[in-house]
Amino acid sequence: MGTEIVALDPATAPAAETAPAKTGRRMDRLRVNEIFYSIQGESTRAGLACVFVRLTGCQMRCRWCDTVYSFHEGQFRDFAAIEAEIAGYGCNLVEVTGGEPLLQPATLPFLARLCDLGYEVLLETGGGLDISGVDPRVRRIVDIKCPGSGESGNNHWPNLDALRPTDELKLVIASEEDYLWGRELVLARRLDAICPIHFSPVFGEIALADLAAWILRDRLPVRLQIQLHKQIWDPQARGV
């Protein structure tokens, strides 16, 4: 059965409710889907070498998701073991991603530990959970789900009020309707005055030239972002 897409007013949409964290969990380990060393394919750090720590689990089911394997696959690993593997790559840029990394309560202290160790730390989150508890040294890359994702009703709108200049926003665009929805959100909330904004086309569904033409037509203050890793390697490849 397909997911019903409901287009909410992005400027006034209510906050999505999130489930409270379960108690009794160890706060010195995470369930990890994979750790790998690659070229950063997105964000303002695109093109740089980066270590990725992909965590298990996601509460969203975006129609175009390209990491469905992260929903359930993964093993628990202690912080020390994860940090040792990261250190082995000799790279200062680390991204914690998912799935949805903020589903695991231990993600917050882990991000702080990485900062304490001197890494430049990126967090990529789907935008459905509260980002306010993330260490301020972390660059938060926050998705806003457009209607074409099937998950726009689950955006946690208070995140927009928690943004800092060091953060970044990403909207994945599946159609011109998604683009127009995103355009109105950016302009209504003046998001470009807060932090960088990326409009990223769904791979294989929308022509880059079309998205570029819409941005240029509207003089929209956003960045057109491609998934660089999918241009370098097989788009279906894991660990890149």
C-alpha positions in Angstrom: 0.0 0.0 0.0 1.4 3.4 -1.0 2.0 6.2 1.6 -0.5 9.0 1.4 1.3 12.3 0.9 -0.2 15.2 2.8 1.1 18.7 1.9 1.2 20.8 5.0 1.7 24.5 5.2 5.5 24.6 6.0 5.4 27.9 7.7 2.7 27.0 10.2 2.9 23.2 10.5 2.8 21.8 14.1 5.7 20.0 15.7 5.8 16.2 15.2 5.5 14.2 18.5 8.4 11.9 19.3 8.5 8.9 21.5 10.3 9.4 24.8 13.7 7.7 25.2 13.6 4.3 26.9 15.3 4.1 30.3 17.8 1.6 31.4 19.9 1.7 28.3 23.7 1.8 28.4 25.0 5.2 27.4 28.5 4.0 26.4 27.6 2.1 23.3 25.7 2.4 20.0 24.1 0.1 17.6 26.3 0.7 14.5 25.3 -0.3 10.9 28.6 0.5 9.3 31.8 2.6 9.6 33.6 3.6 6.4 36.0 6.1 5.0 35.0 7.9 1.8 34.5 11.2 0.1 31.9 13.4 1.6 29.2 13.6 -1.0 26.9 16.3 0.5 26.8 19.4 2.6 29.3 22.3 2.6 32.0 19.7 3.2 31.4 17.9 -0.1 34.5 16.6 -1.7 36.5 16.2 1.5 37.7 12.9 2.9 35.4 11.8 5.8 34.8 8.9 8.2 31.2 7.9 8.3 29.5 6.3 11.3 26.1 5.0 10.2 23.8 4.1 13.1 21.0 1.6 13.0 17.3 2.5 13.1 14.9 5.1 11.6 11.4 6.1 12.5 10.7 7.5 9.0 10.1 5.7 5.8 10.8 8.2 3.0 9.7 7.0 -0.3 13.0 7.5 -2.0 15.3 6.3 0.9 18.6 4.9 -0.3 19.7 3.4 3.0 16.9 1.1 3.9 19.5 -1.5 5.1 20.2 0.8 8.1 16.7 0.3 9.5 17.5 -3.0 11.2 21.1 -4.2 10.4 23.7 -3.5 13.0 25.6 -4.5 16.1 26.2 -2.8 19.4 29.7 -1.5 19.8 31.3 0.3 22.8 32.3 4.0 22.3 36.0 3.0 22.7 35.8 0.4 19.8 34.1 2.9 17.5 36.6 5.6 18.3 39.5 3.2 17.7 38.2 2.4 14.3 37.7 6.1 13.4 41.2 6.9 14.6 42.6 4.2 12.3 41.6 6.2 9.2 43.7 9.2 10.2 41.0 11.6 9.1 39.8 14.7 11.1 36.3 14.9 9.6 33.7 12.5 11.0 30.0 12.3 10.2 27.4 10.5 12.3 24.5 9.5 10.2 21.8 6.9 9.8 19.0 5.9 9.6 18.2 8.4 12.3 21.1 8.8 14.7 19.1 10.7 17.3 16.9 7.8 17.9 19.7 6.3 20.1 20.0 8.4 23.3 23.7 7.5 23.5 24.4 9.5 20.3 24.5 12.8 22.2 27.3 11.9 24.6 29.1 10.1 21.7 29.0 13.3 19.6 30.5 15.3 22.5 33.3 12.7 23.0 34.2 13.1 19.3 34.4 16.8 19.7 36.5 16.4 22.8 38.9 14.2 20.8 39.4 17.1 18.4 37.4 15.9 15.4 35.3 18.2 13.2 32.0 16.5 13.7 28.9 16.5 11.4 25.5 15.1 12.4 23.1 14.2 9.6 19.6 13.9 11.0 16.2 13.4 9.3 14.7 16.4 11.0 11.9 14.5 12.8 13.5 14.6 16.3 14.6 17.5 18.5 18.2 18.7 17.7 18.5 21.1 20.7 20.4 18.7 22.9 23.3 18.2 20.4 26.7 19.6 21.5 27.1 23.1 20.0 30.4 22.2 18.5 28.7 19.8 16.2 27.6 20.9 12.7 24.0 19.7 12.4 22.8 18.9 8.9 19.0 18.8 9.3 16.6 17.5 6.7 13.2 19.1 6.1 11.0 16.4 4.5 9.1 17.6 1.5 5.6 16.2 0.6 7.1 13.9 -2.0 8.9 12.0 0.7 5.7 10.9 2.3 7.0 12.1 5.7 6.4 15.9 5.6 3.9 15.4 8.4 6.7 14.3 10.7 9.0 17.3 10.5 9.9 18.6 14.0 9.3 22.2 13.2 10.8 23.7 16.4 14.1 22.6 15.0 14.0 25.7 12.7 14.1 27.9 15.8 17.1 26.0 17.2 19.3 26.5 14.1 22.7 28.2 14.3 24.9 29.7 11.6 27.1 26.6 11.7 24.2 24.3 10.9 22.9 23.3 7.4 19.4 22.5 6.0 18.7 19.9 3.3 15.5 19.5 1.3 15.3 16.5 -1.0 13.3 17.5 -4.1 11.3 14.9 -6.0 9.2 17.2 -8.2 8.4 20.8 -9.0 5.7 20.6 -6.4 8.4 19.8 -3.8 10.5 22.6 -5.1 7.6 25.1 -4.8 6.8 23.9 -1.3 10.5 24.3 -0.3 10.7 27.7 -1.9 7.8 29.0 0.1 9.3 27.6 3.4 12.7 29.3 2.7 11.1 32.6 1.9 8.5 32.6 4.6 10.9 31.8 7.4 13.9 33.6 5.8 16.0 30.5 6.4 18.8 31.6 4.2 19.6 34.3 6.8 20.3 31.6 9.3 22.4 28.9 7.7 23.3 27.3 4.3 20.4 25.5 2.6 20.7 22.7 0.1 18.2 21.6 -2.5 19.0 18.1 -3.5 17.2 16.2 -6.3 16.0 12.7 -5.8 18.6 10.6 -7.7 17.2 9.5 -11.0 13.8 11.2 -10.6 14.4 14.8 -11.4 16.8 16.4 -13.9 19.5 18.6 -12.5 18.9 21.1 -15.3 15.3 21.5 -14.3 16.1 22.1 -10.6 18.8 24.5 -11.6 16.4 26.4 -13.9 13.8 26.8 -11.1 16.4 28.1 -8.6 17.8 30.5 -11.2 14.3 31.6 -12.3 13.3 32.4 -8.7 16.7 33.7 -7.6 16.3 31.4 -4.6 19.2 31.7 -2.1 19.9 28.0 -1.9 22.6 25.7 -3.1 21.9 23.0 -5.7 23.4 19.9 -4.2 24.1 16.6 -5.9 25.1 13.4 -4.2 28.7 13.4 -5.2 29.4 9.9 -4.1 26.8 8.6 -6.6 28.6 10.3 -9.4 31.9 8.7 -8.4 30.7 5.1 -7.6 27.8 2.9 -8.4 24.7 4.6 -7.0 23.8 1.3 -5.3 27.2 0.7 -3.7 27.4 0.6 0.1 30.3 1.9 2.2 31.0 4.8 -0.1 
